[in-house]
Amino acid sequence: MTPDPAGGSSAPPAQGAGAAGGSSPLPGRGAVLVSGPANSLTDVAGLRVGHARRLDDGHRTGTTVVLAPEGGMVAGVDVRGAAPGTRETELLDPRNLVERVHAIVLTGGSAYGLSAACGVMERLADAGVGHPVAGGVVPIVPAAVIYDLGRGGRFRATPDAALGAAAYDAATGAPAASDVIGADGALWPHGGAGDGGTGGAANGSVGAGTGAVAGGLAGGVGTASVVLPSGVTVAALAVVNAAGSVLDPGGGRLSGTRYGLPGEFDHLREPLPEEVGAWNPAGVTSFNTTIGVVATDLTLTKAQCGKLAGVAHDGLARAIRPAHTMVDGDTIFAVATCALPMPEGEQRVYGSRTVTDSGAGPGAAHLHDLLAAGADVFSRAVAHAVLAATGREDAPAYLDVFPSALGDIS
């Protein structure tokens, strides 16, 4: 049972109610965590996400853009894979000049696909958004790519500036560009904010995840969020195109589901042994890569964003085995919209809790808790990407391979 090609998630957004078993980054507090309204990156207020893809003329690829709120966002990055394709990552080093970025681009097309960021940059410049310099602005648009070359039949059918501009337009709600077409001749941008399973909250074979493969299964875009007891939101968007397996060792369960919130993945079961035994994916045949963004509304420095990106890689490695290989360019950006105050004092930054720390209000948010949540939310986003991806001949959908994983198999 292949998920909807529109990229809707196979499960409703988690709201924190339901059976026990959801992970908590706040051990000892007994807090029941909940997702944001859309269980997506757009639950971090001010962020907008747009997707565009091409399925014509030998294409099976796309681009995803994350747009900053007015004033930009603080960003950091952590590159762990041995075969990365990136743009503007050195600018995110805390020692370097620029403090705010204006968009993050995630795209297919390997190194060719980096040109999609140029289309986003042009749109931002036309809107007067960017780092101010004499004579105008320079939009700061870091980017990372996955390797999906040839998956639509033509090796050089890759994202370009026009597809990047279309993803930008999808994020802002602008009309679609006429040269972005799907296999059925229909326009295919997909964007917006917080709509619960479409637009910026879409999971599956959308945007940069259009041609993704994950351990032999169809990969894609996945997104998830959590609201901490302090009121801080942490969210992630992952583009899952991994060489490694997204399944538990020796089984068929999606590894990332182990970190779900209560009720989030309760509709899934361990697949039947005969289905697990029949699954024999081909070995690694090309370069791969998982990329993504983890975001928060808390005020963070560039260095703290870099740390958040690094810890999010723990979530990637929990959901994909092995990760960070020689044929992956695994890269995660972390962004902070800075809508809520920075954690107060060293004790709070490092997670120490005193008797006077009630946990109430954003001023009591601990960076320690934020980091733990960032890892878990990235694992969940990986699971949603694979669960919602649309299968095809050379990369079946998860539920096509393991149909017994859905519902009661007793």
Phi, psi and chi 1 to 4 in degrees:
 res  aa     phi    psi   chi1   chi2   chi3   chi4
   1 MET       -   96.9   44.8 -169.1  -55.9      -
   2 THR   -74.5  132.5  -58.4      -      -      -
   3 PRO   -61.2  161.6  -22.7   33.3      -      -
   4 ASP   -55.8  127.7 -175.3  -18.2      -      -
   5 PRO   -58.9  -19.7  -17.3   25.6      -      -
   6 ALA   -69.2   -9.7      -      -      -      -
   7 GLY    92.8   13.8      -      -      -      -
   8 GLY   -68.4  143.5      -      -      -      -
   9 SER   -66.5  149.1  173.4      -      -      -
  10 SER   -77.4   -6.9  -60.7      -      -      -
  11 ALA  -133.0  151.3      -      -      -      -
  12 PRO   -70.3  159.8   25.3  -33.5      -      -
  13 PRO   -57.0  138.0  -23.1   32.6      -      -
  14 ALA   -71.7  136.4      -      -      -      -
  15 GLN  -119.0    5.1  -63.9  -59.4  -36.9      -
  16 GLY    89.6   -2.4      -      -      -      -
  17 ALA  -100.3  146.0      -      -      -      -
  18 GLY   132.3 -158.9      -      -      -      -
  19 ALA   -66.2  157.7      -      -      -      -
  20 ALA   -69.6  166.9      -      -      -      -
  21 GLY   119.6  -11.1      -      -      -      -
  22 GLY   -69.7  143.0      -      -      -      -
  23 SER   -75.8  154.7   61.8      -      -      -
  24 SER  -133.8  125.8  170.2      -      -      -
  25 PRO   -79.7    7.3   30.8  -34.4      -      -
  26 LEU  -122.0   62.9  -60.4  171.0      -      -
  27 PRO   -60.0  140.1   21.8  -31.5      -      -
  28 GLY    93.6  -15.2      -      -      -      -
  29 ARG   -94.7  -18.3  -73.5 -162.2  175.5 -177.9
  30 GLY    68.7   19.4      -      -      -      -
  31 ALA   -76.1  137.6      -      -      -      -
  32 VAL   -94.3  114.9  176.0      -      -      -
  33 LEU   -82.8  151.0  -60.3 -178.2      -      -
  34 VAL  -129.4  155.3  -61.5      -      -      -
  35 SER   -81.8  170.3   74.4      -      -      -
  36 GLY   -72.8  175.8      -      -      -      -
  37 PRO   -56.6  -36.3  -23.7   32.6      -      -
  38 ALA  -105.0   -2.4      -      -      -      -
  39 ASN    50.9   49.4 -160.3   20.1      -      -
  40 SER  -147.2  171.9   82.3      -      -      -
  41 LEU   -60.4  -30.8 -166.8   75.8      -      -
  42 THR   -73.2   -1.8   55.8      -      -      -
  43 ASP   -70.4  -17.5  -71.8  -30.7      -      -
  44 VAL   -79.2  107.6  175.8      -      -      -
  45 ALA   -54.9  133.8      -      -      -      -
  46 GLY   100.3  -22.8      -      -      -      -
  47 LEU   -78.6  140.8  -65.3 -175.6      -      -
  48 ARG  -126.0  140.6  -64.9  159.4  -67.8  164.0
  49 VAL  -125.2  135.1  175.8      -      -      -
  50 GLY  -133.1  144.3      -      -      -      -
  51 HIS  -123.3  145.1  -52.4  -74.3      -      -
  52 ALA  -142.8  144.6      -      -      -      -
  53 ARG  -142.2  162.6   68.7  177.9 -174.9  179.0
  54 ARG  -127.4  135.8  -73.2 -164.6   69.4  168.8
  55 LEU  -128.1   17.9  -65.2  170.3      -      -
  56 ASP  -112.0  162.9   70.1  -50.6      -      -
  57 ASP    51.7   43.5 -169.2   26.8      -      -
  58 GLY    83.0    4.8      -      -      -      -
  59 HIS   -88.3  143.2  -68.9   79.2      -      -
  60 ARG  -148.7   79.2 -177.2  178.8  -69.0  -83.4
  61 THR  -159.9  171.8 -169.7      -      -      -
  62 GLY  -172.8 -177.7      -      -      -      -
  63 THR  -137.9  142.1  -62.1      -      -      -
  64 THR  -124.1  136.1  -64.7      -      -      -
  65 VAL  -125.2  139.2   61.7      -      -      -
  66 VAL  -112.1  115.4  178.5      -      -      -
  67 LEU   -96.4  138.9  -65.9 -177.6      -      -
  68 ALA   -76.8  157.1      -      -      -      -
  69 PRO   -70.3  174.0   25.1  -31.6      -      -
  70 GLU   -55.6  132.8 -175.9  176.6   -2.9      -
  71 GLY    96.3   -9.1      -      -      -      -
  72 GLY    85.2 -176.0      -      -      -      -
  73 MET  -141.4  146.6   52.6 -165.1  176.2      -
  74 VAL   -72.8  143.1  178.6      -      -      -
  75 ALA  -143.1  152.8      -      -      -      -
  76 GLY  -140.1  172.1      -      -      -      -
  77 VAL  -149.3  152.2   67.3      -      -      -
  78 ASP  -138.3  118.9 -165.3  -48.5      -      -
  79 VAL  -106.3  117.1 -179.7      -      -      -
  80 ARG  -113.5  -27.7  -60.7  -86.6  179.6  102.8
  81 GLY   -71.6  158.8      -      -      -      -
  82 ALA   -88.1   -4.7      -      -      -      -
  83 ALA  -132.4   59.7      -      -      -      -
  84 PRO   -81.8  154.5   31.3  -35.3      -      -
  85 GLY  -129.4  112.1      -      -      -      -
  86 THR  -140.8  167.7   59.4      -      -      -
  87 ARG  -142.3  138.3  161.1 -173.4  165.8  131.7
  88 GLU    62.8   21.0  -61.9  -84.5   40.3      -
  89 THR   -73.1  -33.2   51.8      -      -      -
  90 GLU   -63.4  -27.9  -80.0  -59.9  -52.7      -
  91 LEU   -65.3  -21.6 -153.6   56.4      -      -
  92 LEU   -85.2   -4.5  -54.0 -175.9      -      -
  93 ASP   -60.8  130.5 -172.8  -44.4      -      -
  94 PRO   -57.8  -19.9  -24.5   33.6      -      -
  95 ARG   -78.1  -11.3  -62.1  169.6  -62.6  179.8
  96 ASN  -100.4  169.9  -66.4  -24.5      -      -
  97 LEU   -68.1  -56.7  173.0   66.6      -      -
  98 VAL   -70.6  132.0  173.2      -      -      -
  99 GLU   -98.8  -20.2  -69.1  -63.9  -36.2      -
 100 ARG  -130.6  143.4  -61.2  -77.9  178.5  127.3
 101 VAL  -112.2  164.2  -53.4      -      -      -
 102 HIS  -116.1  -14.4  -53.9  100.1      -      -
 103 ALA  -166.2  157.8      -      -      -      -
 104 ILE  -121.8  132.7  -57.8  -72.7      -      -
 105 VAL  -112.5  128.8  168.5      -      -      -
 106 LEU  -116.5  130.8  -51.7  173.8      -      -
 107 THR  -151.2  154.9 -175.5      -      -      -
 108 GLY   -79.6 -175.2      -      -      -      -
 109 GLY    95.6    6.1      -      -      -      -
 110 SER    51.7 -148.3 -171.5      -      -      -
 111 ALA   -62.2  -28.7      -      -      -      -
 112 TYR   -59.5  -35.8  -63.1  109.0      -      -
 113 GLY   -69.4  -13.6      -      -      -      -
 114 LEU   -60.3  -20.5  -71.5  171.5      -      -
 115 SER   -65.5  -18.4   60.5      -      -      -
 116 ALA   -60.0  -31.8      -      -      -      -
 117 ALA   -64.2  -26.7      -      -      -      -
 118 CYS   -65.5  -37.2  -64.2      -      -      -
 119 GLY   -65.4  -38.5      -      -      -      -
 120 VAL   -67.1  -41.9  175.2      -      -      -
 121 MET   -61.0  -41.2 -172.3  175.1  179.1      -
 122 GLU   -63.2  -43.7  -69.1  -69.5  -24.3      -
 123 ARG   -62.1  -43.7  -74.8  -74.6 -162.2  -92.4
 124 LEU   -63.6  -43.5  -72.8  165.7      -      -
 125 ALA   -62.1  -40.6      -      -      -      -
 126 ASP   -62.9  -28.7  -70.6  -14.4      -      -
 127 ALA   -87.5    0.5      -      -      -      -
 128 GLY    76.7   21.9      -      -      -      -
 129 VAL  -104.2  125.3  175.1      -      -      -
 130 GLY   164.1 -179.0      -      -      -      -
 131 HIS   -74.1  123.4 -178.7   70.4      -      -
 132 PRO   -70.8  132.1   23.3  -31.0      -      -
 133 VAL  -138.5  170.6  -64.9      -      -      -
 134 ALA   -60.4  122.9      -      -      -      -
 135 GLY    95.5   -7.4      -      -      -      -
 136 GLY   162.0 -147.9      -      -      -      -
 137 VAL  -130.5  154.4  -63.0      -      -      -
 138 VAL  -121.6  105.7  178.0      -      -      -
 139 PRO   -63.8  137.3  -21.4   33.5      -      -
 140 ILE  -101.2  113.7  -52.8  -58.9      -      -
 141 VAL  -132.6   83.5 -175.7      -      -      -
 142 PRO   -64.3  153.6  -20.9   33.8      -      -
 143 ALA  -150.7  157.4      -      -      -      -
 144 ALA  -145.8  155.6      -      -      -      -
 145 VAL  -124.7  158.5  -57.2      -      -      -
 146 ILE  -110.5  160.3   66.5  167.4      -      -
 147 TYR   -94.6  110.0 -173.3  101.7      -      -
 148 ASP  -134.3   24.6   59.1    0.6      -      -
 149 LEU   -61.5  133.7  -61.8  177.4      -      -
 150 GLY    81.1    0.4      -      -      -      -
 151 ARG   -75.8  -10.6  -69.4 -175.9 -178.5  161.4
 152 GLY  -102.4    0.0      -      -      -      -
 153 GLY   113.0  -18.9      -      -      -      -
 154 ARG  -127.8  122.4 -171.6  160.1   64.6   86.6
 155 PHE   -59.1  -42.3 -174.0   81.4      -      -
 156 ARG   -93.7   15.3  -69.8  -75.2  -60.8  -82.7
 157 ALA   -84.9   89.2      -      -      -      -
 158 THR  -127.3  161.7   58.8      -      -      -
 159 PRO   -59.9  145.7  -25.5   35.9      -      -
 160 ASP  -131.8 -172.3   55.4   11.8      -      -
 161 ALA   -60.2  -34.8      -      -      -      -
 162 ALA   -64.7  -39.2      -      -      -      -
 163 LEU   -70.4  -36.8 -159.0   66.0      -      -
 164 GLY   -61.5  -41.8      -      -      -      -
 165 ALA   -64.4  -36.5      -      -      -      -
 166 ALA   -65.9  -38.5      -      -      -      -
 167 ALA   -65.2  -40.4      -      -      -      -
 168 TYR   -59.4  -46.6  175.1   95.7      -      -
 169 ASP   -62.0  -37.2  -68.4  -17.6      -      -
 170 ALA   -64.1  -38.9      -      -      -      -
 171 ALA   -67.4  -32.5      -      -      -      -
 172 THR   -94.3   -6.5   60.1      -      -      -
 173 GLY    83.1   13.9      -      -      -      -
 174 ALA   -75.4  158.8      -      -      -      -
 175 PRO   -58.5  148.2  -22.7   33.0      -      -
 176 ALA   -70.7  147.7      -      -      -      -
 177 ALA   -74.1  143.1      -      -      -      -
 178 SER   -73.4  -14.6   59.6      -      -      -
 179 ASP   -95.9   10.2   57.7  -14.2      -      -
 180 VAL  -106.1  104.3 -177.7      -      -      -
 181 ILE  -128.7  153.3   59.4  176.1      -      -
 182 GLY   -98.5 -178.9      -      -      -      -
 183 ALA   -63.4  -26.9      -      -      -      -
 184 ASP   -93.6    9.8   56.5   -1.2      -      -
 185 GLY    84.1    0.4      -      -      -      -
 186 ALA   -87.1  148.9      -      -      -      -
 187 LEU   -64.3  143.0  -61.9  175.7      -      -
 188 TRP  -137.6   67.0 -136.9  100.6      -      -
 189 PRO   -93.7  161.5   33.5  -31.4      -      -
 190 HIS  -154.5  110.1 -149.9   62.1      -      -
 191 GLY  -157.6 -169.0      -      -      -      -
 192 GLY   120.5 -155.2      -      -      -      -
 193 ALA  -147.3  129.3      -      -      -      -
 194 GLY    57.9   46.2      -      -      -      -
 195 ASP  -108.6   19.6   51.0    3.3      -      -
 196 GLY    75.6   13.8      -      -      -      -
 197 GLY   149.7   -9.1      -      -      -      -
 198 THR  -123.2 -179.1   59.4      -      -      -
 199 GLY    55.3 -135.1      -      -      -      -
 200 GLY   -64.1  -15.9      -      -      -      -
 201 ALA   -97.0    6.9      -      -      -      -
 202 ALA   -67.2  143.0      -      -      -      -
 203 ASN  -115.9  155.5  -67.1  -42.2      -      -
 204 GLY   111.1 -145.9      -      -      -      -
 205 SER   -86.6   66.3  -58.8      -      -      -
 206 VAL  -126.2  159.0  -61.4      -      -      -
 207 GLY    49.1 -133.0      -      -      -      -
 208 ALA   -62.7  -18.2      -      -      -      -
 209 GLY   -90.1    6.2      -      -      -      -
 210 THR   -58.0  -43.7  -61.4      -      -      -
 211 GLY  -105.3   17.6      -      -      -      -
 212 ALA   -74.1  148.9      -      -      -      -
 213 VAL  -131.7  139.0  177.9      -      -      -
 214 ALA  -130.3   98.4      -      -      -      -
 215 GLY    60.0   34.3      -      -      -      -
 216 GLY    94.3  -20.5      -      -      -      -
 217 LEU   -89.2  162.4  -62.8  167.2      -      -
 218 ALA   -63.6  128.5      -      -      -      -
 219 GLY  -100.7 -172.5      -      -      -      -
 220 GLY   172.6 -158.7      -      -      -      -
 221 VAL   -97.2  135.2  169.6      -      -      -
 222 GLY  -134.6  151.3      -      -      -      -
 223 THR  -147.0  151.3 -172.7      -      -      -
 224 ALA  -160.9  162.1      -      -      -      -
 225 SER  -148.8  165.6   69.7      -      -      -
 226 VAL  -148.0  144.2   65.2      -      -      -
 227 VAL  -109.0  117.8 -179.0      -      -      -
 228 LEU   -75.5  160.3  -58.5 -178.5      -      -
 229 PRO   -55.9  -26.0  -28.0   35.9      -      -
 230 SER   -74.3  -11.4   60.3      -      -      -
 231 GLY    97.8   -4.5      -      -      -      -
 232 VAL   -75.1  136.2  171.5      -      -      -
 233 THR  -102.3  136.1  -60.1      -      -      -
 234 VAL  -126.7  133.0 -172.8      -      -      -
 235 ALA  -145.3  162.0      -      -      -      -
 236 ALA  -143.6  152.3      -      -      -      -
 237 LEU  -131.3  125.2 -175.7  149.8      -      -
 238 ALA  -120.0  139.7      -      -      -      -
 239 VAL  -109.6  108.7 -177.4      -      -      -
 240 VAL  -101.4  109.7 -176.3      -      -      -
 241 ASN  -140.2   53.6 -174.3   58.4      -      -
 242 ALA   -88.7  146.0      -      -      -      -
 243 ALA   -71.6  -35.4      -      -      -      -
 244 GLY   -77.3  173.8      -      -      -      -
 245 SER   -83.8  143.8  173.8      -      -      -
 246 VAL   -99.6   10.0  -68.6      -      -      -
 247 LEU  -105.9  153.7  -53.1  177.9      -      -
 248 ASP   -59.7  144.3  -81.7   -7.2      -      -
 249 PRO   -57.4  128.1  -23.0   32.6      -      -
 250 GLY    75.6    6.3      -      -      -      -
 251 GLY  -141.6 -170.3      -      -      -      -
 252 GLY  -120.3    7.7      -      -      -      -
 253 ARG   -76.2  140.2 -179.9  176.9  179.9  177.5
 254 LEU   -68.2  121.2  -72.7  169.4      -      -
 255 SER   -59.1  -37.1  -62.4      -      -      -
 256 GLY   -66.4  -19.2      -      -      -      -
 257 THR   -69.8  -17.4   62.6      -      -      -
 258 ARG   -64.7  -17.2  -66.1 -171.4  176.4  -83.6
 259 TYR  -106.6   14.8  -55.6   93.0      -      -
 260 GLY   -68.7  155.5      -      -      -      -
 261 LEU   -73.5  160.1  -61.8  179.5      -      -
 262 PRO   -53.1  125.2  -27.9   36.2      -      -
 263 GLY    90.0  -13.6      -      -      -      -
 264 GLU   -68.0  -43.7 -174.5  170.4   16.6      -
 265 PHE  -120.4   22.6  -62.8  110.9      -      -
 266 ASP   -67.3  -14.9  -73.8    0.9      -      -
 267 HIS   -80.2   -3.7   62.7  -59.7      -      -
 268 LEU  -102.2  150.2  -62.4  176.5      -      -
 269 ARG  -129.6  163.8  -57.0  -69.5 -176.0  -91.4
 270 GLU   -64.5  126.2 -177.7   69.2   37.7      -
 271 PRO   -63.5  159.3  -20.9   32.5      -      -
 272 LEU   -63.6  145.3  -67.9  170.9      -      -
 273 PRO   -57.2  -35.5  -24.7   33.5      -      -
 274 GLU   -67.1  -32.5   49.6  -94.7   39.1      -
 275 GLU   -69.4  -41.1  -66.5  174.5   -4.3      -
 276 VAL   -63.4  -42.9  174.7      -      -      -
 277 GLY   -66.5  -29.3      -      -      -      -
 278 ALA   -80.4  -16.3      -      -      -      -
 279 TRP   -79.5  116.2  174.5 -123.5      -      -
 280 ASN  -138.6   77.6 -174.8   28.1      -      -
 281 PRO   -68.1  153.9   26.7  -35.1      -      -
 282 ALA   -66.1  157.8      -      -      -      -
 283 GLY   -72.1  179.8      -      -      -      -
 284 VAL   -64.5  125.8  175.3      -      -      -
 285 THR  -116.7  -11.5   57.5      -      -      -
 286 SER  -159.0 -179.6   67.7      -      -      -
 287 PHE   -71.0  162.4  -65.2   97.4      -      -
 288 ASN  -136.5 -110.2  -63.8  -88.7      -      -
 289 THR   105.4  132.3  -63.4      -      -      -
 290 THR  -112.6  131.3  -65.1      -      -      -
 291 ILE  -131.6  165.1   55.0 -179.8      -      -
 292 GLY   178.3 -176.5      -      -      -      -
 293 VAL  -134.5  133.7  174.9      -      -      -
 294 VAL  -116.1  137.8   60.8      -      -      -
 295 ALA  -136.9  155.8      -      -      -      -
 296 THR  -147.9  158.6 -177.5      -      -      -
 297 ASP   -93.3    0.9   47.9    8.3      -      -
 298 LEU   -74.9  152.7 -164.2   63.2      -      -
 299 THR   -78.6  121.5  -64.1      -      -      -
 300 LEU  -131.7  158.1  -62.0  178.4      -      -
 301 THR   -85.1  170.5   64.7      -      -      -
 302 LYS   -60.3  -39.7  -72.6  171.2   69.7  174.0
 303 ALA   -64.2  -42.3      -      -      -      -
 304 GLN   -67.0  -35.3  -70.7  168.8  -26.0      -
 305 CYS   -63.5  -40.2  -78.0      -      -      -
 306 GLY   -61.0  -38.8      -      -      -      -
 307 LYS   -67.2  -41.0 -177.3   62.5  176.4  176.8
 308 LEU   -61.0  -41.8  176.9   58.0      -      -
 309 ALA   -61.8  -40.5      -      -      -      -
 310 GLY   -63.8  -43.6      -      -      -      -
 311 VAL   -71.1  -30.1  175.4      -      -      -
 312 ALA   -61.0  -28.7      -      -      -      -
 313 HIS   -62.8  -27.9  -87.8  -75.3      -      -
 314 ASP   -60.7  -40.9  -65.7  -16.2      -      -
 315 GLY   -65.0  -38.4      -      -      -      -
 316 LEU   -60.3  -45.8 -174.0  158.3      -      -
 317 ALA   -71.2  -23.9      -      -      -      -
 318 ARG   -72.4  -29.0  -66.8  171.9 -169.1  164.9
 319 ALA   -97.0  -16.8      -      -      -      -
 320 ILE  -133.8  131.9  -60.6  168.9      -      -
 321 ARG  -138.2  120.6  177.0 -173.3   57.4   89.2
 322 PRO   -81.1  162.4   31.4  -35.5      -      -
 323 ALA  -116.9  167.1      -      -      -      -
 324 HIS    58.9   41.6  -48.9  138.9      -      -
 325 THR   -86.2 -178.5   72.2      -      -      -
 326 MET   -70.2  -19.1  -66.1  -58.8  -67.5      -
 327 VAL  -109.2   14.8  -67.1      -      -      -
 328 ASP  -118.8  146.3  -72.4  -68.9      -      -
 329 GLY  -113.2   39.4      -      -      -      -
 330 ASP   -48.5  122.1  -61.4  -20.8      -      -
 331 THR  -140.9  130.1  -61.0      -      -      -
 332 ILE  -127.2  129.1  -61.1  177.5      -      -
 333 PHE   -95.1  147.1  -62.5   97.3      -      -
 334 ALA  -122.4  136.2      -      -      -      -
 335 VAL  -130.8  148.7  -60.4      -      -      -
 336 ALA  -128.5  124.2      -      -      -      -
 337 THR   -80.8  -15.9   62.3      -      -      -
 338 CYS    65.6   31.2  -56.5      -      -      -
 339 ALA   -77.1  -24.1      -      -      -      -
 340 LEU  -113.6  154.3  -60.3  179.1      -      -
 341 PRO   -64.9  155.4  -18.1   29.6      -      -
 342 MET   -66.1  148.5 -177.4  177.8  -71.1      -
 343 PRO   -54.1  146.4  -25.0   33.9      -      -
 344 GLU   -97.5  113.5  -61.0  171.5   -3.1      -
 345 GLY    81.6  163.3      -      -      -      -
 346 GLU   -61.4  -41.8  -89.1 -164.9   13.8      -
 347 GLN   -58.7  -40.5  -74.1 -171.1  -34.3      -
 348 ARG   -73.2  -39.7  -56.6 -136.4  170.7  163.3
 349 VAL   -60.8  -40.2  166.9      -      -      -
 350 TYR   -94.5    5.3  -69.7  100.7      -      -
 351 GLY    92.0    1.3      -      -      -      -
 352 SER   -67.2  140.3  -59.8      -      -      -
 353 ARG  -120.5  132.0  -61.9 -176.1  177.5   87.3
 354 THR  -111.7  171.7   66.6      -      -      -
 355 VAL   -65.5  -19.5  -67.0      -      -      -
 356 THR   -88.6   -4.8   59.4      -      -      -
 357 ASP   -88.4  100.0 -176.5    1.8      -      -
 358 SER   -81.6  -15.7   65.7      -      -      -
 359 GLY    79.3    6.0      -      -      -      -
 360 ALA   -91.9  133.0      -      -      -      -
 361 GLY    85.5  156.4      -      -      -      -
 362 PRO   -64.3  -24.7   20.7  -32.2      -      -
 363 GLY   -64.1  -19.4      -      -      -      -
 364 ALA   -97.3    9.6      -      -      -      -
 365 ALA   -69.0  131.8      -      -      -      -
 366 HIS   -98.3  135.9  -58.3  -56.2      -      -
 367 LEU   -60.9  -34.9 -177.2   58.9      -      -
 368 HIS   -56.7  -47.8  173.0   84.3      -      -
 369 ASP   -65.8  -38.6  -62.9  -23.0      -      -
 370 LEU   -60.7  -44.1  177.5   80.5      -      -
 371 LEU   -63.7  -45.0  -63.5  175.5      -      -
 372 ALA   -61.0  -41.6      -      -      -      -
 373 ALA   -65.5  -36.7      -      -      -      -
 374 GLY   -61.2  -38.4      -      -      -      -
 375 ALA   -66.3  -47.7      -      -      -      -
 376 ASP   -64.1  -41.6  -75.3   -6.2      -      -
 377 VAL   -68.9  -30.1   80.0      -      -      -
 378 PHE   -70.8  -39.9 -156.7   91.1      -      -
 379 SER   -58.1  -43.9  -65.2      -      -      -
 380 ARG   -64.1  -39.7  -67.2  164.4   49.5 -148.1
 381 ALA   -63.5  -38.8      -      -      -      -
 382 VAL   -60.1  -45.6  169.5      -      -      -
 383 ALA   -61.3  -44.1      -      -      -      -
 384 HIS   -63.4  -35.2  -79.9  -61.5      -      -
 385 ALA   -61.0  -46.9      -      -      -      -
 386 VAL   -74.4  -39.0  179.2      -      -      -
 387 LEU   -63.5  -34.0 -171.3   59.9      -      -
 388 ALA   -97.6   -6.6      -      -      -      -
 389 ALA   -67.1  147.0      -      -      -      -
 390 THR   -86.6  126.8  -57.5      -      -      -
 391 GLY   -74.8  158.6      -      -      -      -
 392 ARG  -148.2  178.6   52.8 -170.5 -172.6  -88.6
 393 GLU   -56.7  -44.8 -176.5  177.7   -4.0      -
 394 ASP   -95.4    1.5   58.1  -17.4      -      -
 395 ALA  -153.8   87.5      -      -      -      -
 396 PRO   -69.3  153.6   27.0  -34.8      -      -
 397 ALA   -69.8  150.5      -      -      -      -
 398 TYR   -53.0  -46.8  172.4   76.0      -      -
 399 LEU   -76.8  -12.6  -69.3  175.2      -      -
 400 ASP   -74.8  -36.3  -74.1  -17.5      -      -
 401 VAL   -79.9  -37.5  176.5      -      -      -
 402 PHE  -125.6   65.4  -55.0  106.1      -      -
 403 PRO   -62.3  -26.9   20.4  -32.3      -      -
 404 SER   -71.8  -10.5   64.7      -      -      -
 405 ALA   -67.8  -18.7      -      -      -      -
 406 LEU   -99.2  113.4 -172.5   62.9      -      -
 407 GLY    91.6 -171.0      -      -      -      -
 408 ASP   -79.3  123.0 -172.7    2.2      -      -
 409 ILE  -114.0   13.1   62.3  171.6      -      -
 410 SER   -72.2      -   59.1      -      -      -
